Amino acid sequence: MRATAAQTAFAVSSFVLLSGLTAISSVHATDISNIAEGKKIAFDRERSNCLACHMIDDGFSPGDIGPL
């Protein structure tokens, strides 16, 4: 009986841990997509002019009058 309880506890713990890892990786992929979309908007001078004031990584004309 003890072995069955230990096996059940191990199976449940493994399931919970693996479920959490899957959720974390999907959130991370969404964050990367959001960052890429934000950079695309910030670098597009017709939609925004963020680089006039703000220094952004990989910016082609970083400004110097806005907050960092």
Beta strands, then each sheet from edge to edge (+ up, - down):
end
